[in-house]
Amino acid sequence: MVQDHIRKNLDILFVGFNPSLLSGETGHHFASPNNRFWKILFEAGITPRKYSPKEDVLLPELGLGITNIVARPTKAADEITREEYIEGREILREKIRVNHPRIVCYVGKGVYQEFSRKKSLPWGVQEESVVPGTIDFVAPSSSGLVRMKMSEIVEIYKELPALREQYKK
């Protein structure tokens, strides 16, 4: 089981599809060596150094949190059932409503498409948030399977520190 790392009034809550099998085994988010999540956060200036998956518990100290739309670990996101998404949407909506993060960053367009039920959407800040009072931000997946260049992915994530500062005031 992979625990959420959430507390009230976080600056940014990161939301993934669901844990990988390795994350399920280790109990840590984005544990696969092929996943670039931790590297992206550092290179985009979101964390002061490159954290390891074992340090995911430290994120709330930085004003950051992490969860998934579905809790069950799978080899691939296409193994998630329609029922799991329906239940996961409700659970995630409640986590956001109760904890009120300033920004919710969806790690992958597909994650946000499942949550928002919208098909066409841009990278970055969305026009309307699913849960009022937060900013929905869509970023590329950090999976090693994503075909975008790492530099392009990091550029999108680099919008988050400025957005974070803008809404801290």
C-alpha positions as CSV (number, residue, x, y, z in Angstrom):
1,M,0.0,0.0,0.0
2,V,1.3,3.4,-0.9
3,Q,0.3,6.1,1.6
4,D,-0.9,9.6,0.5
5,H,1.3,12.5,1.7
6,I,-1.3,15.2,2.2
7,R,-2.0,17.8,4.7
8,K,-4.3,20.9,4.8
9,N,-3.4,24.0,2.7
10,L,-0.5,22.6,0.7
11,D,0.9,24.7,-2.1
12,I,0.8,21.9,-4.6
13,L,-0.8,18.5,-4.5
14,F,0.5,16.1,-7.2
15,V,-2.0,13.5,-8.5
16,G,-0.9,10.5,-10.5
17,F,-2.9,7.7,-12.1
18,N,-2.1,5.0,-9.6
19,P,1.0,3.4,-8.0
20,S,3.2,1.1,-10.1
21,L,3.8,-2.5,-8.9
22,L,7.2,-1.4,-7.6
23,S,5.6,1.5,-5.7
24,G,3.1,-0.9,-4.3
25,E,6.0,-3.2,-3.1
26,T,8.2,-0.4,-1.7
27,G,5.3,1.8,-0.4
28,H,6.8,4.9,-2.1
29,H,5.4,7.0,-4.9
30,F,7.1,7.1,-8.3
31,A,9.5,4.3,-7.3
32,S,10.3,2.9,-10.7
33,P,13.8,3.9,-11.9
34,N,12.2,4.6,-15.3
35,N,9.9,7.3,-13.8
36,R,11.4,10.8,-14.0
37,F,9.1,12.4,-11.4
38,W,11.8,13.2,-8.8
39,K,14.2,14.5,-11.5
40,I,11.5,16.7,-13.0
41,L,10.6,18.3,-9.7
42,F,14.3,19.2,-9.1
43,E,15.1,20.4,-12.6
44,A,11.9,22.5,-12.6
45,G,12.9,24.2,-9.4
46,I,10.0,22.7,-7.4
47,T,12.3,20.9,-4.9
48,P,15.7,22.2,-3.7
49,R,17.4,18.9,-4.6
50,K,16.6,15.6,-6.3
51,Y,14.7,13.6,-3.8
52,S,14.4,9.8,-3.9
53,P,11.2,7.9,-3.8
54,K,11.9,6.9,-0.2
55,E,11.8,10.6,0.7
56,D,8.2,11.1,-0.5
57,V,7.2,11.4,3.1
58,L,9.2,14.7,3.3
59,L,7.2,16.5,0.6
60,P,4.6,18.1,3.0
61,E,7.5,19.9,4.7
62,L,8.1,21.6,1.4
63,G,4.4,22.5,1.0
64,L,3.9,19.6,-1.5
65,G,1.7,16.6,-1.4
66,I,1.2,13.5,-3.4
67,T,-1.7,11.1,-4.1
68,N,-3.3,9.1,-6.9
69,I,-6.8,8.9,-8.6
70,V,-6.7,5.1,-8.0
71,A,-4.9,3.5,-5.0
72,R,-4.5,0.0,-6.4
73,P,-1.0,-0.7,-7.9
74,T,-0.9,-2.0,-11.5
75,K,1.6,-2.7,-14.1
76,A,0.0,-0.1,-16.4
77,A,-2.8,2.5,-16.1
78,D,-4.9,0.6,-18.7
79,E,-5.5,-2.1,-16.1
80,I,-7.6,0.3,-14.0
81,T,-11.3,-0.5,-14.2
82,R,-14.1,1.9,-15.0
83,E,-15.5,1.3,-11.5
84,E,-12.1,2.1,-9.9
85,Y,-12.1,5.5,-11.7
86,I,-15.7,6.3,-10.6
87,E,-14.8,5.6,-7.0
88,G,-11.4,7.2,-7.3
89,R,-12.9,10.5,-8.7
90,E,-15.2,10.8,-5.7
91,I,-12.3,10.0,-3.2
92,L,-10.0,12.5,-4.9
93,R,-12.6,15.2,-5.0
94,E,-13.1,14.8,-1.3
95,K,-9.4,14.8,-0.5
96,I,-9.1,18.1,-2.5
97,R,-12.2,19.6,-0.9
98,V,-11.1,18.7,2.7
99,N,-7.4,19.6,2.4
100,H,-7.8,22.6,0.1
101,P,-4.4,22.7,-1.7
102,R,-3.8,25.9,-3.7
103,I,-2.7,24.1,-6.8
104,V,-3.5,20.5,-7.9
105,C,-1.0,19.3,-10.5
106,Y,-2.2,16.3,-12.5
107,V,0.8,14.2,-13.6
108,G,-0.4,13.3,-17.0
109,K,-3.2,14.6,-19.3
110,G,-5.0,11.2,-18.9
111,V,-5.2,11.6,-15.2
112,Y,-7.0,14.9,-15.6
113,Q,-9.2,13.6,-18.4
114,E,-10.3,10.8,-16.1
115,F,-10.9,13.2,-13.2
116,S,-12.5,16.1,-15.0
117,R,-14.3,14.0,-17.7
118,K,-13.0,16.6,-20.3
119,K,-11.4,15.3,-23.5
120,S,-9.6,18.3,-24.9
121,L,-7.4,20.3,-22.6
122,P,-4.2,22.3,-22.7
123,W,-1.0,21.9,-20.6
124,G,-0.8,24.2,-17.6
125,V,-3.5,26.0,-15.7
126,Q,-7.1,25.0,-16.7
127,E,-9.9,27.5,-17.2
128,E,-12.1,26.0,-14.6
129,S,-11.2,23.7,-11.7
130,V,-13.1,20.6,-10.8
131,V,-13.1,21.5,-7.1
132,P,-13.8,25.2,-6.7
133,G,-11.1,27.2,-4.8
134,T,-8.1,25.4,-6.2
135,I,-6.1,25.8,-9.4
136,D,-6.0,22.7,-11.7
137,F,-2.7,22.4,-13.5
138,V,-2.1,19.7,-16.1
139,A,1.5,18.5,-16.6
140,P,2.9,15.7,-18.7
141,S,3.3,12.3,-17.2
142,S,6.7,11.6,-15.7
143,S,6.7,8.1,-17.1
144,G,9.7,7.0,-19.1
145,L,7.3,5.9,-21.8
146,V,6.3,9.5,-22.6
147,R,7.7,10.5,-25.9
148,M,8.1,14.2,-25.1
149,K,11.6,15.5,-24.6
150,M,12.7,15.8,-21.0
151,S,13.4,19.5,-21.6
152,E,9.9,20.1,-22.9
153,I,8.4,18.3,-19.8
154,V,10.5,20.3,-17.4
155,E,9.5,23.6,-19.1
156,I,5.9,22.9,-18.4
157,Y,6.6,22.0,-14.7
158,K,8.7,25.2,-14.4
159,E,5.4,27.2,-14.5
160,L,4.6,25.8,-11.1
161,P,7.1,27.7,-8.8
162,A,5.9,31.0,-10.2
163,L,2.3,30.0,-9.9
164,R,3.0,28.9,-6.3
165,E,4.5,32.2,-5.4
166,Q,1.7,34.1,-7.0
167,Y,-0.9,32.4,-4.9
168,K,1.1,32.3,-1.6
169,K,0.5,36.0,-1.2
